Amino acid sequence: MQDNCSIHKSKAVQQRWAKWREQGLILLFLPPYCSELNPIEGQWHQLKNHELAGQMFEYEDELAEAIVDGMIDRSERGRYELDRFIFDLA
C-alpha cells in the first residue's frame, strides 16, 4: 500500500513495477490526501512531535539519523519489532 508521494510514482520506480509484479508484489495506491487511511501518517506525527520536536538539522544525514534513532526509541518503548530495509533501485 503506497501513498501518493512523488517517489512512489517516479519513473525509476515505475520501471520496476512489472518486475515486482512478477515476484508477487502488488502495489496499491491510496487516494490523494487520505492520511487517515495511511497508518504511517500517525507514526510520522508522533515522531515529529516527540522525538524530533525542537531539533534543527544542518545536514540531511543528521535528519535521517535522528529519524532512525527516533523510530528505534519508539519501538523499544512500545516493545514492538522494527524492521529496516532499503530499496535497491539499481
TILUMNU-786439 format. One record per residue: residue number from 1; chain; z, x, y of N, C-alpha, C in turn. Coordinates in steps of 0.05 Angstrom, whole numbers, plus 32768, in hexadecimal, padded with zeros to 4 digits. Example, Ala and Ser with C-alpha at 12.3 -4.5 7.8 and 13.67 -1.06 7.14 Angstrom:
BEGIN
i, ch, nw, nu, nv, caw, cau, cav, cw, cu, cv
1, A, 809C, 8108, 7F8E, 809C, 80F6, 7FA6, 809C, 8108, 7FBE
2, A, 808E, 8101, 7FD3, 808F, 8111, 7FEB, 809D, 8102, 8001
//
This chain:
BEGIN
i, ch, nw, nu, nv, caw, cau, cav, cw, cu, cv
1, A, 8000, 8011, 7FE9, 8000, 8000, 8000, 8000, 8012, 8018
2, A, 7FED, 800E, 802A, 7FEA, 801F, 8042, 7FEC, 800E, 805B
3, A, 7FF7, 8019, 8070, 7FF5, 800C, 8089, 7FDA, 8014, 8096
4, A, 7FD5, 800D, 80AE, 7FBB, 8013, 80BA, 7FBB, 802C, 80CC
5, A, 7FCC, 803F, 80C5, 7FCD, 8058, 80D3, 7FB1, 8065, 80D1
6, A, 7FA8, 8071, 80E6, 7F8C, 807B, 80E6, 7F87, 808F, 80D0
7, A, 7F9A, 809F, 80C9, 7F96, 80B3, 80B4, 7F91, 80A5, 8099
8, A, 7F9C, 808E, 8094, 7F99, 8080, 807B, 7F7C, 8076, 8077
9, A, 7F6E, 8073, 808E, 7F52, 806A, 808D, 7F3E, 807F, 8097
10, A, 7F47, 8098, 809A, 7F36, 80AD, 80A4, 7F1F, 80B2, 8091
11, A, 7F0B, 80BF, 809B, 7EF3, 80C6, 808A, 7EFC, 80D7, 8072
12, A, 7F0D, 80EB, 8078, 7F16, 80FD, 8062, 7F24, 80ED, 804C
13, A, 7F34, 80DA, 8053, 7F42, 80CA, 803F, 7F2E, 80B6, 8031
14, A, 7F1C, 80AA, 8041, 7F09, 8097, 8036, 7EF7, 80A4, 8021
15, A, 7EF1, 80BE, 8024, 7EE1, 80CC, 8011, 7EEE, 80CF, 7FF6
16, A, 7F08, 80CC, 7FF5, 7F17, 80CE, 7FDC, 7F1D, 80B4, 7FCF
17, A, 7F18, 809D, 7FDC, 7F1E, 8083, 7FD2, 7F12, 807F, 7FB6
18, A, 7EF8, 8085, 7FB3, 7EEB, 8081, 7F99, 7EF9, 8091, 7F83
19, A, 7EFF, 80AA, 7F88, 7F0C, 80BB, 7F74, 7F27, 80B0, 7F6D
20, A, 7F36, 80A8, 7F81, 7F51, 809D, 7F7C, 7F4E, 8084, 7F6C
21, A, 7F3A, 8073, 7F72, 7F36, 805A, 7F63, 7F31, 8060, 7F46
22, A, 7F20, 8075, 7F41, 7F1B, 807D, 7F25, 7F34, 8086, 7F17
23, A, 7F47, 8091, 7F25, 7F60, 809B, 7F1A, 7F75, 8084, 7F18
24, A, 7F6D, 806C, 7F20, 7F7F, 8055, 7F1D, 7F8F, 804F, 7F36
25, A, 7F8B, 805D, 7F4C, 7F99, 8057, 7F64, 7F8A, 8042, 7F74
26, A, 7F97, 802D, 7F7A, 7F8B, 8017, 7F8A, 7F99, 8016, 7FA5
27, A, 7F8A, 801A, 7FBA, 7F95, 8019, 7FD5, 7F93, 7FFD, 7FE0
28, A, 7FA9, 7FF3, 7FEA, 7FAA, 7FD9, 7FF8, 7FB4, 7FDF, 8014
29, A, 7FA8, 7FD0, 8027, 7FB0, 7FD4, 8043, 7FBE, 7FBC, 804E
30, A, 7FD3, 7FC1, 805D, 7FE2, 7FAC, 806A, 7FD1, 7FA1, 8081
31, A, 7FD6, 7F88, 8089, 7FC8, 7F7E, 80A1, 7FD2, 7F8F, 80BA
32, A, 7FC1, 7F91, 80CE, 7FC9, 7FA0, 80E6, 7FE3, 7F94, 80F3
33, A, 7FF3, 7FA5, 80FE, 800C, 7F9D, 810C, 801E, 7F8C, 80FA
34, A, 8022, 7F95, 80E3, 8032, 7F85, 80CF, 804A, 7F96, 80C5
35, A, 8059, 7FA0, 80D8, 806F, 7FB2, 80D0, 8084, 7FA5, 80BE
36, A, 8087, 7F8B, 80C0, 809B, 7F7E, 80AF, 8094, 7F7F, 8091
37, A, 807A, 7F84, 808B, 8072, 7F86, 806F, 8071, 7FA3, 8066
38, A, 8077, 7FB6, 8077, 8075, 7FD2, 8070, 8091, 7FDE, 806F
39, A, 809D, 7FE1, 8058, 80B8, 7FEB, 8055, 80BE, 8005, 8063
40, A, 80A9, 8016, 8065, 80AE, 8030, 8072, 80B6, 802D, 808F
41, A, 80AD, 8018, 809C, 80B4, 8014, 80B8, 80D2, 8012, 80BD
42, A, 80E0, 8005, 80AB, 80FD, 8004, 80AD, 810A, 801F, 80AA
43, A, 80FF, 802F, 8098, 8109, 804A, 8094, 8103, 805B, 80AD
44, A, 80EB, 8059, 80B8, 80E5, 8068, 80D1, 80F8, 8060, 80E7
45, A, 80FD, 8046, 80E9, 810F, 803C, 80FE, 812B, 804A, 80FB
46, A, 8136, 804A, 80E3, 8150, 8056, 80DE, 814F, 8074, 80E4
47, A, 813A, 8081, 80DB, 8137, 809E, 80DF, 8136, 80A5, 80FC
48, A, 8126, 8096, 810B, 8123, 809B, 8128, 813D, 8096, 8138
49, A, 814B, 8080, 812F, 8163, 8078, 813E, 817D, 8086, 8136
50, A, 817C, 8094, 811F, 8194, 80A1, 8116, 8190, 80BF, 8113
51, A, 8180, 80C7, 8100, 817D, 80E3, 80FA, 816F, 80F3, 8111
52, A, 815C, 80E6, 811E, 814C, 80F5, 8133, 8154, 80EE, 814F
53, A, 8166, 80DB, 8153, 816D, 80D1, 816D, 8176, 80E8, 8180
54, A, 816B, 80E9, 8197, 8174, 80FC, 81AC, 816A, 8118, 81A8
55, A, 815A, 811D, 8194, 8150, 8138, 818F, 8135, 813C, 819D
56, A, 8130, 8154, 81A5, 8116, 815B, 81B1, 810B, 8172, 81A0
57, A, 80F1, 8172, 819C, 80E4, 8186, 818C, 80CD, 8193, 819B
58, A, 80CE, 81AD, 819C, 80B9, 81BB, 81AB, 80A0, 81BE, 819A
59, A, 80A3, 81C0, 8180, 808C, 81C4, 816E, 808B, 81AF, 8158
60, A, 8073, 81A9, 814F, 8070, 8194, 813B, 807E, 819B, 8121
61, A, 807F, 81B4, 8119, 808C, 81BB, 8100, 80AA, 81B6, 8102
62, A, 80B6, 81B9, 811A, 80D2, 81B3, 811D, 80D7, 8195, 8119
63, A, 80C6, 8184, 8123, 80C8, 8167, 811F, 80C5, 8161, 8101
64, A, 80B1, 816C, 80F5, 80AC, 8167, 80D8, 80C4, 816F, 80C7
65, A, 80D0, 8186, 80CE, 80E8, 818F, 80BF, 80FF, 817C, 80C3
66, A, 8103, 8173, 80DC, 8118, 8160, 80E2, 8114, 8145, 80D3
67, A, 80FC, 813C, 80D1, 80F6, 8124, 80C2, 80FD, 8127, 80A5
68, A, 80F4, 813D, 8099, 80FA, 8142, 807D, 8118, 8144, 8079
69, A, 8126, 8153, 808A, 8143, 8156, 8087, 8151, 813B, 808A
70, A, 8147, 812B, 809D, 8153, 8110, 80A1, 814F, 80FE, 8089
71, A, 8138, 80FF, 807D, 8132, 80EF, 8065, 8144, 80F8, 804E
72, A, 8147, 8112, 804B, 8159, 811C, 8036, 8176, 8113, 803B
73, A, 817F, 8116, 8053, 819A, 810D, 805A, 819E, 80EF, 8054
74, A, 818A, 80DE, 805C, 818C, 80C1, 8056, 818D, 80BC, 8038
75, A, 817D, 80CA, 8029, 817D, 80C5, 800C, 8197, 80CE, 7FFF
76, A, 81A2, 80E3, 8009, 81BC, 80EC, 7FFD, 81D2, 80D9, 8004
77, A, 81D3, 80D0, 801E, 81E8, 80BD, 8026, 81E5, 80A2, 8017
78, A, 81CC, 809A, 8014, 81C6, 8080, 8007, 81C5, 8082, 7FE9
79, A, 81C7, 809B, 7FDE, 81C7, 80A0, 7FC2, 81AE, 8095, 7FB4
80, A, 8197, 809A, 7FC1, 817E, 8093, 7FB4, 816C, 80AC, 7FB2
81, A, 815A, 80AB, 7F9F, 8148, 80C1, 7F9A, 8132, 80C2, 7FAF
82, A, 812C, 80DA, 7FB7, 8117, 80DE, 7FCB, 8102, 80F1, 7FBF
83, A, 80EA, 80E8, 7FBE, 80D4, 80FA, 7FB4, 80C2, 8101, 7FCB
84, A, 80BA, 811A, 7FCC, 80A8, 8123, 7FE1, 808E, 812C, 7FD5
85, A, 8078, 8123, 7FE0, 805F, 812C, 7FD6, 804C, 8130, 7FED
86, A, 8038, 8141, 7FE9, 8025, 8148, 7FFD, 8009, 8142, 7FF2
87, A, 7FF9, 8132, 8000, 7FDE, 812C, 7FF7, 7FCD, 8145, 7FF9
88, A, 7FBE, 814A, 7FE4, 7FAB, 8160, 7FE5, 7F90, 8155, 7FEC
89, A, 7F88, 8159, 8005, 7F6F, 814E, 800E, 7F58, 8161, 800A
90, A, 7F5D, 8178, 7FFD, 7F48, 818B, 7FF9, 7F36, 8184, 7FE1
//
